[in-house]
Amino acid sequence: MRILGTTILLWMATATVGFRAPGASSPSASRMKKGTKSRRYATTLEPPTKVNGDATKEAVGWDCDDEANCVQVDPCNEESCRTSLDVRIHGEWYDLSGWRKAHPAGEHWIDYYDGRDATEVMDGFHSAKGRMMYKRLPKSSTEVASQLEQTTQPDTSIQVAFRKLRQELEDEGWWERDILHESKLIGIWISLVVGAAATAHTAPPLAAFLLSLAFTNGGWLGHDYVHGVDEFADKFRPFGAVCVGLAATWWSDKHNKHHALTNEMGVDEDISTDPFLYQWPPAPENDSPLRKIQHLIFYIPFSMLFAVWRVDTLTVAVDAIEKKRPDAKNELYQLLGHYFVLFTVFPPNVWVPAIFLSGLMSALIVTPTHQSEELFEDYQPDWVTAQFQSTRNAVMTNPFSEWLWGGMQYQLEHHLFPSMPRSKYPALRERLIKFAEETGVAGGYRESGEFEILKMNWDLYKKVAEADPIPGSPATKGREGQQGAIRTTQSPANQMAAKKARSKMTV
């Protein structure tokens, strides 16, 4: 009983308080202001009380804090410095060069959308406070905005219809969380942990199986709460770190990029699994002997998934502290708390196989809903259509599978509305089928049975294993052209700003 008490009290208590450092504020204090509940999910934003910047003035440098309050500074003339970083949101161009380092999710996020439209990403990933704050940022100069409008694809009819659908769903209350449903899911997780702890020394194989289910189930819950923008999700944001060993900062950096740039070759890390698994025939220089047998050994790298994620989480946690990212120290405390309980309560012959079994189960669930669909060599400006074309839902055949998949069977619903509680996804299915039919989305709403979609994924691995390498085939990482200007300052806006800076220096 002492073991059970230790397990539940430490993991659940720390999931709520998050091993918060002395004097540290709650994440909710920095992510959401009181009094915004009625506007929490609104797409149509109210006018801000303060707007920084003047689009009519000549471009200058900007320095912004984490509340999006910006002041003018001298422009940076260094070659590696971003003197302009322009993003379109709801038809307006904003200069985010001064905001990028203050962005809570990291500067790389904004870089992906330099010279691009980020309306759907802004609406999909941010709380009401975040969607209010961008209005305070300085607008791009008239000259830069005019140039970028000429090179940026206008909103498609599908994008416009999607924004209308989103507004309708927000007005209907689809983001209101079902606390009873959440309580059931957390209750199941607690039961699995209790069962694993109770049998850890008497029936290790059973304990390992129960703990693996707890890890997989806990991973889906942590995933839900990191995506969530309501107060409940905000309070339970540390759940993944405390209960599964997967922290929010690492998850946001990796996973949200997958959401924003789904199936984009060279950018989406979820399809960057070589040299162990390939989703398309590689160039000869990127090939591996393992590719020829990947359909026979796929379960081995699949089993490594959770172990790799745990290592990556710890690496990012340390890096986040060095970069002084928000809540970084608290996340490290949460991870240390997780491993203290894990190593104290469970012997190695339980937690080691549990990690690998949970990795196998999770990989079997997360890989098939995207990999058998379209892969993109170029950036997709119509984000909505890209989500439909790169995503296939799985239709479950029994209640256990419905629970085990953790909402990932409704992958399209989740990708289009990542911050919506997953309890709403089954009812949303019919709305999206109708939306696809009315707007004429290419390929429509895609879904297959749970075993059929697993077979489709295996068939893909086999097909790629049997293919010859293709010279010039896209690499899985670092495609410069797709990443805007992440490692270069040669975007249209930056070229214009650099030209102005040089002209000033010669006067």
Secondary structure as the mmCIF struct_conf table of DSSP 4:
data_model
#
loop_
_struct_conf.conf_type_id
_struct_conf.id
_struct_conf.beg_label_comp_id
_struct_conf.beg_label_asym_id
_struct_conf.beg_label_seq_id
_struct_conf.end_label_comp_id
_struct_conf.end_label_asym_id
_struct_conf.end_label_seq_id
HELX_RH_AL_P HELX_RH_AL_P1 ARG A 2 VAL A 17
TURN_TY1_P TURN_TY1_P1 GLY A 18 PHE A 19
HELX_LH_PP_P HELX_LH_PP_P1 ARG A 20 ALA A 21
TURN_TY1_P TURN_TY1_P2 PRO A 22 GLY A 23
HELX_LH_PP_P HELX_LH_PP_P2 ALA A 24 SER A 26
HELX_RH_AL_P HELX_RH_AL_P2 PRO A 27 ARG A 31
TURN_TY1_P TURN_TY1_P3 LYS A 34 GLY A 35
HELX_RH_3T_P HELX_RH_3T_P1 LYS A 37 ARG A 39
TURN_TY1_P TURN_TY1_P4 ARG A 40 TYR A 41
BEND BEND1 THR A 43 THR A 44
HELX_LH_PP_P HELX_LH_PP_P3 LEU A 45 PRO A 48
BEND BEND2 THR A 49 THR A 49
TURN_TY1_P TURN_TY1_P5 ALA A 55 THR A 56
BEND BEND3 LYS A 57 LYS A 57
HELX_LH_PP_P HELX_LH_PP_P4 GLU A 58 ALA A 59
STRN STRN1 GLY A 61 CYS A 64
TURN_TY1_P TURN_TY1_P6 ASP A 66 GLU A 67
STRN STRN2 CYS A 70 VAL A 73
HELX_LH_PP_P HELX_LH_PP_P5 ASP A 74 CYS A 76
BEND BEND4 GLU A 78 GLU A 78
TURN_TY1_P TURN_TY1_P7 GLU A 79 SER A 80
BEND BEND5 CYS A 81 CYS A 81
BEND BEND6 THR A 83 THR A 83
STRN STRN3 ASP A 86 ILE A 89
TURN_TY1_P TURN_TY1_P8 HIS A 90 GLY A 91
STRN STRN4 GLU A 92 ASP A 95
TURN_TY1_P TURN_TY1_P9 SER A 97 TRP A 99
HELX_RH_3T_P HELX_RH_3T_P2 ARG A 100 ALA A 102
TURN_TY1_P TURN_TY1_P10 PRO A 104 ALA A 105
HELX_RH_AL_P HELX_RH_AL_P3 GLU A 107 ASP A 111
TURN_TY1_P TURN_TY1_P11 TYR A 112 GLY A 115
STRN STRN5 ARG A 116 ASP A 117
HELX_RH_AL_P HELX_RH_AL_P4 THR A 119 PHE A 125
HELX_RH_AL_P HELX_RH_AL_P5 ALA A 128 MET A 133
HELX_RH_3T_P HELX_RH_3T_P3 TYR A 134 ARG A 136
BEND BEND7 LEU A 137 LEU A 137
HELX_LH_PP_P HELX_LH_PP_P6 PRO A 138 PRO A 138
STRN STRN6 LYS A 139 LYS A 139
HELX_LH_PP_P HELX_LH_PP_P7 SER A 140 SER A 141
HELX_RH_AL_P HELX_RH_AL_P6 THR A 142 THR A 151
BEND BEND8 THR A 152 THR A 152
HELX_LH_PP_P HELX_LH_PP_P8 GLN A 153 THR A 156
HELX_RH_AL_P HELX_RH_AL_P7 SER A 157 ASP A 171
TURN_TY1_P TURN_TY1_P12 GLU A 172 TRP A 175
HELX_RH_AL_P HELX_RH_AL_P8 ILE A 179 THR A 199
TURN_TY1_P TURN_TY1_P13 ALA A 200 THR A 202
HELX_RH_AL_P HELX_RH_AL_P9 PRO A 204 HIS A 227
BEND BEND9 ASP A 230 ASP A 230
HELX_RH_AL_P HELX_RH_AL_P10 GLU A 231 LYS A 235
TURN_TY1_P TURN_TY1_P14 PHE A 236 PRO A 238
HELX_RH_AL_P HELX_RH_AL_P11 PHE A 239 VAL A 244
BEND BEND10 GLY A 245 GLY A 245
HELX_RH_AL_P HELX_RH_AL_P12 ALA A 248 ALA A 260
TURN_TY1_P TURN_TY1_P15 LEU A 261 ASN A 263
STRN STRN7 GLU A 264 GLU A 264
TURN_TY1_P TURN_TY1_P16 MET A 265 VAL A 267
HELX_RH_3T_P HELX_RH_3T_P4 GLU A 269 ILE A 271
TURN_TY1_P TURN_TY1_P17 ASP A 274 PHE A 276
BEND BEND11 GLN A 279 TRP A 280
HELX_LH_PP_P HELX_LH_PP_P9 PRO A 281 ALA A 283
HELX_RH_3T_P HELX_RH_3T_P5 PRO A 284 ASN A 286
HELX_RH_3T_P HELX_RH_3T_P6 PRO A 289 ILE A 293
HELX_RH_AL_P HELX_RH_AL_P13 GLN A 294 ILE A 297
TURN_TY1_P TURN_TY1_P18 PHE A 298 PHE A 298
HELX_RH_AL_P HELX_RH_AL_P14 TYR A 299 SER A 303
TURN_TY1_P TURN_TY1_P19 MET A 304 MET A 304
HELX_RH_AL_P HELX_RH_AL_P15 LEU A 305 GLU A 322
TURN_TY1_P TURN_TY1_P20 LYS A 323 LYS A 324
TURN_TY1_P TURN_TY1_P21 PRO A 326 ASP A 327
HELX_RH_AL_P HELX_RH_AL_P16 ALA A 328 VAL A 345
BEND BEND12 PHE A 346 PHE A 346
HELX_RH_AL_P HELX_RH_AL_P17 PRO A 348 VAL A 366
BEND BEND13 THR A 367 THR A 367
HELX_RH_AL_P HELX_RH_AL_P18 PRO A 368 GLN A 371
TURN_TY1_P TURN_TY1_P22 SER A 372 SER A 372
BEND BEND14 GLU A 373 GLU A 373
STRN STRN8 PHE A 376 PHE A 376
BEND BEND15 GLU A 377 ASP A 378
BEND BEND16 PRO A 381 PRO A 381
HELX_RH_AL_P HELX_RH_AL_P19 TRP A 383 GLN A 389
TURN_TY1_P TURN_TY1_P23 SER A 390 SER A 390
STRN STRN9 ASN A 393 VAL A 395
BEND BEND17 THR A 397 ASN A 398
HELX_RH_AL_P HELX_RH_AL_P20 PRO A 399 LEU A 404
TURN_TY1_P TURN_TY1_P24 TRP A 405 GLY A 407
HELX_RH_3T_P HELX_RH_3T_P7 MET A 408 TYR A 410
HELX_RH_AL_P HELX_RH_AL_P21 GLN A 411 LEU A 416
BEND BEND18 PHE A 417 PHE A 417
TURN_TY1_P TURN_TY1_P25 PRO A 418 SER A 419
BEND BEND19 MET A 420 MET A 420
HELX_RH_3T_P HELX_RH_3T_P8 ARG A 422 LYS A 424
HELX_RH_AL_P HELX_RH_AL_P22 TYR A 425 THR A 439
TURN_TY1_P TURN_TY1_P26 GLY A 440 GLY A 440
TURN_TY1_P TURN_TY1_P27 ALA A 442 GLY A 443
BEND BEND20 TYR A 445 TYR A 445
STRN STRN10 GLU A 447 GLY A 449
HELX_RH_AL_P HELX_RH_AL_P23 GLU A 450 GLU A 466
BEND BEND21 ALA A 467 ALA A 467
HELX_LH_PP_P HELX_LH_PP_P10 ASP A 468 PRO A 469
TURN_TY1_P TURN_TY1_P28 PRO A 471 GLY A 472
HELX_LH_PP_P HELX_LH_PP_P11 SER A 473 ALA A 475
BEND BEND22 THR A 476 LYS A 477
HELX_RH_3T_P HELX_RH_3T_P9 GLU A 480 GLN A 483
TURN_TY1_P TURN_TY1_P29 GLY A 484 ARG A 487
BEND BEND23 THR A 489 THR A 489
BEND BEND24 SER A 491 SER A 491
HELX_RH_AL_P HELX_RH_AL_P24 PRO A 492 THR A 506
#
